[in-house]
Structure formats: structure tokens, C-alpha cells
Amino acid sequence: MRRMLRQLLIAITLTAALVVSAWAVTLEEAARRVAQEYDAKVVSAHTVERDGRRIHVIRIVTEDGVVRTVRVPAEGH
């Protein structure tokens, strides 16, 4: 039951991280926020451009050793 709740919380957090923010976010700020939200260490972070939009791609490792990639919009709309 705890594992299912934890997975649900992670899914909700990931969804929230993918929501477009109302302001521009630097790569460093995005990496810090993702690390804090997931209680994880940042392995790599870079910015890509897709369809004319900048997206920060943050790769993390959780305390459980799970590697995840989180994408954060770099610009508000």
C-alpha cells in the first residue's frame, strides 16, 4: 500500500513538473527544483529546443536508485 501511494505521489509530482510555468526558469533553477521535489541527485541537465520551445531535460537518481528523466519547460507562455 505504501509503495502504491509513493508511486502515485511521484506520478502527481511528475505531472506538476511538466506543467508550463508562468515565468522563465533557468537550467540551474529547474535542476534544483527537480532534485528537491524528488529528493534526488541530479546526474545531468541540459536544454533542448523542440518545435521552437526550449525544454530543460533533467536526469536524476532517487534515493532508491531509480533513474528518471524529468522535462521542465524553460519558458512561460
Secondary structure, DSSP 8 states (H G I E B T S, - for coil): -HHHHHHHHHHHHHHHHHS--SS---HHHHHHHHHHHHTEEEEEEEEEEETTEEEEEEEEEETTS-EEEEEEESS--
